[in-house]
């Protein structure tokens, strides 16, 4: 019996030693693959990303975030940085990288052998049977399986980078919306003060008989409508700020921050990118993901072909030890080595259906990749056209429409003081100026959103919102105050 145990140990030990393969290329590192994610997102956003691995790191990061936001007026870059550090959904997305790394690590290990030991008594003698079963097919296909897992691992890294870019874009867009909303509130407050004065003037003129009841009602309703618009704008501004707060993952006392009261001015020289399509094709993360999908399916196709006829092949090696007593009373021991091969005979399923599915999956991925390339070209052209067009429109309002409305209002006031223009014309010009400035503010907001869209078209991270990039949104002057 002891000899049987020694024989079993001698047979099984080499197999277990060969199966205990250490992780290649640092796959056992908890941060395996994250360096690629960090480098890719830093190139597009210029911001730092972290992957929290312990409660101590989480506490240190929370303290850092508090120092960045509490009581501060946040510009767009700082808001994006806080979101990349503090958003818990982003941390959850990074876990996919770790799971994909573990999957590749698992594929790098040999399949554990199955060991069986049996003891039987035959006519007073004893028989010890041992067997070690190894999956030959798993050994034969191991390089291909590792290649497929590696492609999936690289895909997971790119998907994490795409999620990071999307969060950066969502945050930058939320910052633009919040600041634009408070800018509208600030102007509506000023306009409401002017409308209040006009309403009071109309009432006094009506008392003297110099202003009709229709004119008075017109000024009163303008003031009332403006008051309602101001209240609605203030509510929308609070909601926009809350959306920004959620993306930055803030709560408790950390929500005690402000945003500027006005968006930055338009850039003097907008970006000029004649090679926008080529630039997007070189940098789009989603296109790289589609390429890796095609690569992974091609590798899987080879794996399917390798297992087309034999889908389950196992080799069983073992030792059979028999100990019997002969007629003289002596004990006789026999040691027999044996080997068995088990496999499935492909009588009914020859693997053609599986091959057909693999071919169709590959062709599907190839067509989707081609479609993605075409769409990326179109998205890049559209984003740049929108960027330049919104810049021209916003500049037109700033340089032409608003100055003309201001001039009209000033001249109306002069002629009114000179008893040339009546009160109704003066108030009508004031209302028209309010509408023009609101259109100008909206045009500026649309430009900065188009700037974010341009970054998405170039680097990826689209979906619910594009990624930040391209022309960086300049930080607004903190001296303007905030909310």
Secondary structure, DSSP 8 states (H G I E B T S, - for coil): -HHHHHHHHHHHHHHHHHH----GGGTTSTTTTHHHHHHHHHHHH--------SHHHHHHHHHHHHHHHTT-EE-HHHHHHHHHHH-HHHHHHHHHHHHHHHHHHHHHS----EEEEEEEEETTEEEEEEEEEEEHHHHHTHHHHHHHHHHHHHHHHHHHHHHHHHHHHHHHHHHHHHHHHHHHHHHHHHHHHHHHHHHHHHHHHHHHTSS-HHHHHHHHHHHHHHHHHHHHHHHHHHHHHHHHHHHTT--GGGG--EEBSS-----SS----TTHHHHHHHH-HHHHHHHHHHHHHHHHHHHHHHTSS-S-EEEEEEEEEEEEE-TTS-EEEEEEEEEEEEE---SS--SHHHHHHHHHHHHHHHHHHHHHHHHHHHHHHHHHHHHHHHHHHHHHIIIIIHHHHHHHHHHHHHHHHTTSS-HHHHHHHHHHHHHHHHHHHHHHHHHHHHHHHHHHHHH---SSS----SS------GGG-B-
